[in-house]
């Protein structure tokens, strides 16, 4: 039970930081900055709900070699074809049964 709670909170914390990063990137993009996806560009757009002394530590973590390595590894894993198709969800709002029939016809 305790491990389940820890896992849940770790996931929620990860989601919190992901959303904070997404907001900073969106602000940089909305201001028309080139390279808005780069940490160097969006680091100046701290969300208002994050304390001033916490944000630099998060940026340091995001720019670390370990984070970059793990991020690139995860991106590569997500882009690997499995059973002949990409692992991303591309079915849209098509019902699963209809999508399955369409896939059988394509094979």
FENHURA-V453899 format. One line per field, one symbol per residue. ss: DSSP state (H for helix, E for strand, C for the rest). phi: phi as a letter, one per 40 degrees, with the letter a starting at -180 (. if undefined). burial: # if it has 24 or more other C-alpha atoms within 12 Angstrom, else .. Layout:
ss: ???
phi: ???
burial: ???
This chain:
ss: CHHHHHHHHHHHHHHHHHHHHHHHHHHHHHCCCCCCCCHHHHCCCCCCCCCHHHHHHHHHHHCCHHHHHHHHHHHHHHCCEECCEECCCCCCCCCHHHHHHHHHHHC
phi: .ccccccccccccccdcccccccccccccccgccgdccddccccbccccbcdccdccccccccccccccccccccccccccbfgbccccbcgccddccccccccccc
burial: ................#..##.######.......#..#..##.###.......#..##..#.............................................
